[in-house]
Amino acid sequence: MIYWGALYGGSITSILFNIPGEPWAVAATFDGYPMAKGGQPGKALVLAFLAHGAGAIVGVVVLTFFAPILAEFALRFGPAEVFAVMMLTFSAFVGLGGKSPLKTVTAILFGFILASVGMDIVSGQLRMTYGTFVLMGGFHFIVAVIGLFGLGEIFLTVEEGLKVEGIKVWIGLKDIRDGMKEIIRYPKALIMGTLIGCWMGFKPGGATPASFMAYGFCKQASANAAEFGKGVPAGIIAPEAAAHAAGTSATIPMITLGIPGSPTMAVIMGGLMIFGLQPGPMLFVEHKDFVWGLIASTWVGNVLGFFVVLAFAPIFASILRVRFAIFMPLIIYVCAIGAYAVNNRMMDVYYMLMFGVLGYLFKKLDYPIAPMVLALVLGDMAEQSMRQALIIGHGSPLVFFTLPLALPLMVAAIIIFFWPVIAPWKAKLFAKKA
Amino acid sequence: MRKAEIWVSLAFMLLGVIVIADSIRLGFMWGRTGPASGFFPFYLAVVMVISSVIVFFNAFTLYKKEGAGKPLMPPGALKSILWVVIPSAAMVMLMEFVGLHIAAALFLGFYMRAVGKIGWTTTLLVGIIAPLSLYITFDKLFLIPLPQGLWGGYILRF
């Protein structure tokens, strides 16, 4: 449990440090920044936190009730079904990710290939090592995450010449009262945001599109749509609630199916595996106490996090004003410690540097990073389940399309995969009719 | 930008071909106990080569038609990025000799002083306090041995 406390503490700070850096916070800046500039920074922050809190609570409720049901369902999964769920996960990235589908496919396959380097989990043969000793250990996904996200982000910031402009802020009791009064007046924005968040959270890469979707829907449904973008409260509430609800409900596929929907979840899953807990449906049978402890800790963590955030936001905001030239080398230092500590291997620190440059190139050329990391995480599992399924089916790929549970999953995966092709075609069809 | 696009897609293709070669060595067909070791990577690599070939042709035709397009980085950015990449690579190399914390202290000092143009007092304070506190937390309290390098153990003796 101490570990979970630490993990929560860590995730809270990482959320705070990156407030403008996280992709799902972008939608909140549309109205949050104008409001803060208009002389109400405290109110804007309180609104955002309250919306986060509400989104989190609903997300946790959904987690509490749906996770066991889904886990029970998932216990009936064989290798073919597991592979089908993964296909669904990755085709969601390709079809709904919004980036170039070809580049997404390339990035996913690259991740899978990196995962297959080293010992073959089924036969024990060495693969893709080309006779070298260093490649035998393969690539660990935590190292890749640290390099791709941590260092890659630093290179991007350095390139932009970094000017962090903060607005001075102090949250008083009056701001909190105002915010609470305000948020009650916008129940529609709150509910809409939360529901969209929960729904999108199940799918991989959910939080960012969820916040944008919530913002868009709320703007459409609002009577004064023209006011959006100038600092209306509803424009802060909806995307923030959606982002946090999505973040919470993203835990569900991770603990019930063992398939993380985002790199953050993948890192948390890595943490569980270090402690010898294999996330997946069996976790609900073998470690019942742990699962409920985990769900309880999300309750406690979210409630506590809300107050911590409220109390310390001004302090964190002042950390952001520290000179970047002091901050940046410290980040690289901590990244190096993290990369080394994964396996106690010096090689991983070199890999981290390489992944950093790679992450920068990927970002620049619009190759998505998140699906690549997930492919690296799930590579072994995907390959194993696919090979087992093929063995069960005596080598016929039809095994994925004849089992009653696997068939709908595979069909859904294929439809979503080809969505970029289907959507314009469907639109054309409807346009002709009309 | 488009030149970089072309080069990256070529790199993916090359990687794919290398992986295919090793998969063929391992066998990508049905082995004695089901699909052989090379089965999964082989198809991954084949699809990766195909998709990067398409990316390559898209980028190449655009390049032919409209020229190189925007540069990959804004002017001057390469220099400031190299000022981060080269010192951090140097830090990693130094780690082999003097260990992580001493190398990091040198890196911190160098970057703050030479690149950030920060005063000597702050530089020295951060450069000493940060590695020292991290050394005490990780190596002494958490008992996680971080790399000492060849001579680091002789320098840090507490």
Contacts between the chains, C-beta under 8 A, distances in Angstrom:
chain1	res1	chain2	res2	distance
A	100	B	55	7.8
A	102	B	51	4.9
A	102	B	54	5.6
A	102	B	55	5.3
A	102	B	58	7.9
A	103	B	55	6.4
A	105	B	47	7.0
A	105	B	48	7.7
A	105	B	51	4.8
A	106	B	9	8.0
A	106	B	12	5.8
A	106	B	48	5.9
A	106	B	51	4.9
A	106	B	52	5.5
A	106	B	55	6.7
A	109	B	44	4.9
A	109	B	45	7.6
A	109	B	47	5.9
A	109	B	48	4.0
A	109	B	51	7.4
A	110	B	12	6.9
A	110	B	15	7.5
A	110	B	48	6.6
A	112	B	40	7.8
A	112	B	41	8.0
A	112	B	44	5.1
A	113	B	15	7.4
A	113	B	19	5.7
A	113	B	41	6.1
A	113	B	44	5.5
A	113	B	45	6.5
A	113	B	48	7.0
A	116	B	40	6.4
A	116	B	41	4.8
A	116	B	44	7.5
A	120	B	26	8.0
A	120	B	37	4.5
A	122	B	33	8.0
A	122	B	34	7.6
A	122	B	37	7.4
A	123	B	31	7.6
A	123	B	33	7.2
A	123	B	36	7.5
A	123	B	37	5.1
A	125	B	26	6.3
A	125	B	37	4.6
A	127	B	22	6.6
A	127	B	23	8.0
A	127	B	26	6.1
A	127	B	37	5.8
A	127	B	38	7.2
A	127	B	41	6.6
A	128	B	19	6.3
A	128	B	22	5.3
A	128	B	41	6.8
A	130	B	18	7.9
A	130	B	22	6.9
A	151	B	88	7.9
A	154	B	84	6.6
A	155	B	81	5.4
A	155	B	84	6.6
A	155	B	85	7.5
A	158	B	77	7.6
A	158	B	80	5.2
A	158	B	81	5.5
A	158	B	83	7.8
A	158	B	84	5.4
A	159	B	73	6.0
A	159	B	74	6.9
A	159	B	77	4.2
A	159	B	80	6.9
A	159	B	81	5.8
A	161	B	77	7.8
A	161	B	80	7.4
A	323	B	116	6.5
A	323	B	118	6.5
A	324	B	116	7.6
A	325	B	111	6.5
A	325	B	112	5.5
A	325	B	115	6.2
A	325	B	116	2.3
A	325	B	117	7.5
A	325	B	118	5.8
A	326	B	112	5.9
A	326	B	116	6.8
A	326	B	118	6.5
A	326	B	122	7.0
A	326	B	126	5.7
A	328	B	84	7.1
A	328	B	111	7.2
A	329	B	104	7.8
A	329	B	107	5.8
A	329	B	108	4.8
A	329	B	111	4.4
A	329	B	112	6.8
A	330	B	108	7.0
A	330	B	126	7.6
A	330	B	130	6.0
A	332	B	84	7.8
A	332	B	88	5.2
A	332	B	91	7.5
A	332	B	107	7.5
A	333	B	104	4.4
A	333	B	107	7.1
A	333	B	108	6.8
A	333	B	130	7.1
A	333	B	131	7.5
A	333	B	134	7.3
A	334	B	134	7.6
A	336	B	91	7.4
A	336	B	92	7.1
A	336	B	95	7.6
A	336	B	100	6.5
A	336	B	104	7.0
A	337	B	100	6.8
A	337	B	134	6.9
A	337	B	138	6.6
A	337	B	146	6.3
A	340	B	100	6.8
A	340	B	146	6.1
A	340	B	147	6.2
A	341	B	138	7.8
A	341	B	144	5.7
A	341	B	146	7.2
A	344	B	145	7.2
A	346	B	95	7.2
A	346	B	96	6.9
A	346	B	147	6.0
A	349	B	92	5.3
A	349	B	95	6.8
A	350	B	92	6.3
A	353	B	85	7.7
A	353	B	88	6.6
A	353	B	89	6.0
A	353	B	92	6.2
A	356	B	85	7.9
A	357	B	85	7.0
A	360	B	81	7.6
A	361	B	4	7.3
A	361	B	8	6.4
A	364	B	1	7.8
A	364	B	4	7.2
A	364	B	72	5.9
A	364	B	73	7.6
A	365	B	1	7.7
A	365	B	4	6.3
A	365	B	5	5.7
A	365	B	8	5.8
A	367	B	8	7.8
A	383	B	40	4.5
A	386	B	40	6.6
A	387	B	34	5.8
A	387	B	35	5.0
A	387	B	39	7.1
A	387	B	40	7.0
A	388	B	34	8.0
A	390	B	34	6.4
A	390	B	35	5.5
A	391	B	33	7.7
A	391	B	34	4.0
A	391	B	35	7.5
A	395	B	30	5.6
A	395	B	34	7.8
A	395	B	35	7.7
